[in-house]
């Protein structure tokens, strides 16, 4: 029996989603192989939630818990923290210091992929299409008219470091620009203004098992809102996620090949989801999700099911990979 810490919570608007993901992981781990404990980490406190609902403080010195005088240390951590500190790197760095293998990517990859602007620039350097954008730091002077002239309307305004489309606004006219900037700055100290690229949106999951790359069936995301925002992501009926996507074979092959290529170039680990917009000009990278949602209705679980893989198998592979030190 291996002791598995399913780490969730975090310090973003995705706290509750993360806790739900952790519950799904625990429910689908083989109890004969893994002794799983849900571990909540946030600035408000670090604690474990036992099976009876009792909360026990985590010892940050070694990421252990003590229950009735018995200390439990963990063989591996399953990262289910969406947003900070699980998706942007600090949790990975801490676990590495503690000598605890983790199912998600290392600190460098997490930090890079969580910063939307930095990640796009790296991806673009590999000749993958991205949408043009302009970066604004809090306190900077900027020329609203020049940005709109450069990027056109509509455009997106988003925090560079956030998830689940929190703080993202689609700007249709000049009057909406300033309120969108203020909304984005609430969620972070940098804002990215990004050219709107029309087209179909696709998500592609991938995972490496040993030396073998697995690329899952594509999902087409059809939001019933203006874009795939927080409400569309987490409100029933607000979005259709079609798996497998009905798409031209050549496009499917290119998306999957690009996903496998970027997985390697970004040095990803565990299961990752990369999102794209596709139109007549080609395939445009949107973002890489290093800790994608794990609820039963989330995209990666749906893709795994379509691939013929149970969640028990998916999560078990991630844990075994981490313990073997595999990328």
N, C-alpha and C positions, 0 to 999 in steps of 0.2 A: 504494500500500500504506500503510495506516494502522497505526501501532504501538499495540496494545491491551494495557493492563495488566489482567489478570484478577486482582483482588485478593481474597485469601482468608485463612483462618487465624483470627485474632482471639484473644480472651482469655476465652472462655467454654467451656462443656461441648460446644459445637457445632463445635469446631475441625476434627475429622475430617470432619464432614458438610460443612463449608464447603470443605475441600480437594477433596472428591469433587465438589461442585457446580462448582468451578472447572475440574476435569477435563472435566466434561460440556460446559461452555461452550466450552472450547478445542477439544474434539473436533468441535463443531457450528458453529464459525465458518468462513466461507468463506476458505480459505487464499490465494485469489487477490485477496482484498480486504483481509485483515487479517493482520498479523504479530503473533500473540498470544503473550504471555509470562505465565506464572503467577507472581504476586508474593505472598509470604506475609508478613503483618504480625502481630506480637504483641509483648508485652512481653519475650519471650525473644530477639527479634531480627527484623530485616527482611531478607528475602533473596528472590531470584528463583530459580525452578527451571527450568533449561534443558531442552531436549528430551532431552539425554543423561543427565539426572538431576543434573547439576552444580549446586551452589548458589553463587550470586553475591550478595554484599552489595548492598543498595540504598543509594544516596546519598540521604539524607533531605533534603538541601538543595534538590534539584529532582526527587526521585522518579525517578532515572535509574539505569541499570546500565552498567557498562563491562566488555566481554568482549574479550580479546585486543587491548586498546588502543582498541577502538571503543566510543564512548559511544552509548547508545540512550536517547532521551527519548520520552515517550509522548503520543500525541495524545488519548487518551481512556482512562478507567478503567472497567472493568466490575466493579461492587461485588458480590462474592459472599461477603462476611463476615457470617455470621449471629452475632448478639449483638454484644458490644463488640469493637472500636471502630467496626464498619461499620454497625451497625443503630441505634446510639444517637446518632450525629452527629459524633464527632471526626474520623473518616476523611473525611466529606464536607467538613468545615471545612478540614482540611489540604489536600485536593485543590483546593478553591476558592482557597486561598492560593497554591498552586503554579500556578494557572491551567490546571488539567487538568479538562475536563468529565467528569462522572460519570453513570453510568446510573441511579443511585438518587436519592432525594429529598435536599433540602438539609439543613443542620444542624438548623434549627428543626423541620422536619417529622419528621426522624429522632428527635430528642430527645423530642418530644411523643408520637409513636406508640409509642416504646419503653417509655415510662413508663405502665404499664397504667392506673393510677388517674387520672393527669392526662388521658390520652386519653379515658377513659370520661366524664369530666366535660365535656370539650369536645364530645364526640359527643352527650351528653345535652342540651347547650344547644341543639342543633339538632332537638330533639324526637324523637330516635331512642331507643328503649327500651334500657336497660342494666340489669344486675343490681345491686341495692343492695350496698354494700360499706363496710367500715370500715378506715381506714389506721392502721398502727402503726409508729412510728419506733423504731429500736433504742435501748434505754435508757428508753423511755416506760413509765410505769405504765399498765396497762390492766385492765379488768374482764372476765375471761373469761366469766363468767355473763351479764353484760349484753350482750356481743357475740353470744353464742349465742342469747339471748332475742330480740335484735333481728333476727338473720339466719335463725334456725332451723337445724335439722340435717336432712340433711347440709349442710355448707358447704365452700367451698374456701379453703385458705390458700396464698398464692403470693407470691413476690418481686415487687415492682412493676416491676423492671427485669431481665428475663431472658427467654430464649427456649426453644423446644422443650420446654416444661413442666418444665424443670429446677427442682427445689426445690418443686414443687407437690404438695400433699396434699389428698385428699378426706377430710374429717373427719366421722365418723359419730356419735361420742359425745364427751362432755366429756373423757374420759380421753385421747383422741387429739389434743386441741387443743394442749397445750403441746409435745409432740414435733413437731407440724407447724410450730409457730411457730419452734422451734429449727432445723428443717430449712430453712425459708425464709430465715432470717437468715444461714445459711451462704452463701447465694447473693446477699445484698445487705443494705443497711442499712434498707430499708423493706419492710414486709409488708402485704399486702392480704388481709383476710378478706372473702370474697364469697359472697353468697347463691347457693345451688344453684338453677339454673333447669332443670327437666326439659324434654326435647323432643328434636327431631332437629337434628343439627349439619350445617351447610352451609358450604362455602367458595366464595367468588366472586372470581375474578381479573379485573383490569381493567388497561388500558394506554391511554395517549393517544398517538396517532400524528398529529403535527401538531396540527390543531384537532379531529381526529376521535377520539371516545372509543370504545374497543373493550371490551366486557364479555364475558368468556368464559362458556362453559356452566358450570352449577353442578356442584359435587361434593358428594355426601353422604358424611359421615365416620361410619362405624359401627365404633367401637372394640370389640374383644373383651376389653379390660380395663375397669376401672371408669369410666375416662374416657380421652380422647385424650392419654395421657401419653407420656413419652420412649420407653418401650419400644414402645408402640403405633405411634408415629410411625416408628420406624426398625428394627423387627423384622418380618421377613417373616411373614405369617400372623396378625399380631396386630390387624390393622385392615383393613376393607374400605373402599376409596375408590371410590365409584360415580360415574362420569362418562359421560354426563350423568345427573344425578340425576333420579329419578322423583318429581316433585313437582307439586302443583296449579299450573296456569298463573298464577293470580293471585298466589300466593306467590312463584313464580319472578320474575315481573315486579317485585314489590315489592323483593325482595332485590337484583336487578340495578339497579333505579332508586336504591335506597339506596346501593349500592356506588359508582355513578357520582357521586351527590351528595356522598358523603363524600370521594371521591377529589379532587374540586374543593375542597371546604371545607377539607380538611387539607393542600391544596397538594402533593399527591403527584406523583411523577415516575417514569417507567419502569413496569415491571409490579409490581403490588401485589396481595396477597391479603387479603380481609377475611372474617372468620369470624363466623357467627351461630348462635344457637339459635332454633328455631322451635317454638312450641306454640300452644295455642288462644288464648292471650293476645296473640299477635303475634310480631314478629320482634325478637330481642334481639341487639344488637351484643356480640361477645366481644372481638375485638382486630383491629388492622390489622398485617399483616406486610409491612414495607417492603422486606425482602430475603428473599423466600420461597425455599424449597429449590429447587434447580435440577437435582437428580439426575434420571435418566430415569424414575424411579418417583415423582417428586414431583408435587404437585397441579397447579401451573401448567403444567408440560410436558404433563401428561395433558389439561388443559383446552384448551391450544393445539392439540394434536393433534385433539381432538374438534371444534374450531373450523375445522379444515382448514389449520392453520398448522404448518409444520415448525419444529423448534428453530433451524435455521439462519436461517429468516426471523424468528422471534421475537427471537433475540439480535441479529441484524443491525439490526432496527428499533430496538431499545433503544440500540444504539451510535450509529446515525445520528441519532436523536432527541437524544441527549446532545450530539453534536457540533454540532447546529444550535441548541442552547440551548432546545429545546422542553420544555415541561412535559407 
